[in-house]
Amino acid sequence: MYQNKLVTLAEMKAGQTGVVVEVLGGRGLIRRLDALNIRPGKKVTKLSSTLFRGPIMLRVNNSQVAVGFGMARKIIVEIEKSSATG
């Protein structure tokens, strides 16, 4: 079904771009991410993450947003072929 690699947002490397495929969470998480413009079909670029489960910075549209490590583990992203490594 998906041609490219599926990973969680937490597993992406800095600089990689992908499309959100699914959010594995309840209505509260989905609503919170929707407010940040993170929803299935949206293109996101991981800008950076801190070590040891810190917040993860993303670019969504032309905005920068930060999500916690726990949230990032529940966001499934399809890595674009041009930015995939391996």
C-alpha positions, 0 to 999 in steps of 0.5 A, spaced: 500 500 500 505 504 501 511 505 497 516 508 502 518 507 509 513 508 514 516 510 521 514 514 527 515 522 527 520 520 533 524 515 529 525 520 523 532 524 522 533 531 522 532 534 515 527 528 513 521 530 510 514 525 510 507 525 510 503 524 516 499 517 514 496 516 521 495 518 528 495 513 533 491 516 539 484 518 542 480 524 540 484 529 545 491 527 541 488 528 535 484 535 536 491 537 539 495 535 533 489 538 529 490 545 532 498 545 530 496 543 523 498 536 524 493 531 521 493 525 515 495 528 509 500 533 511 507 534 509 512 535 515 519 536 516 523 534 522 527 540 524 531 537 530 530 533 536 533 534 543 537 528 546 533 523 551 526 524 549 525 532 549 521 536 544 521 535 537 521 541 532 517 540 526 516 545 520 508 544 518 506 549 512 511 555 513 510 554 521 515 551 526 511 547 531 514 543 537 511 536 539 513 532 545 516 525 544 510 521 547 506 525 541 511 524 536 511 516 537 504 516 536 504 520 529 506 515 523 509 518 517 511 516 510 518 518 509 519 521 502 523 517 497 528 523 496 529 524 503 529 517 506 536 514 508 537 507 507 
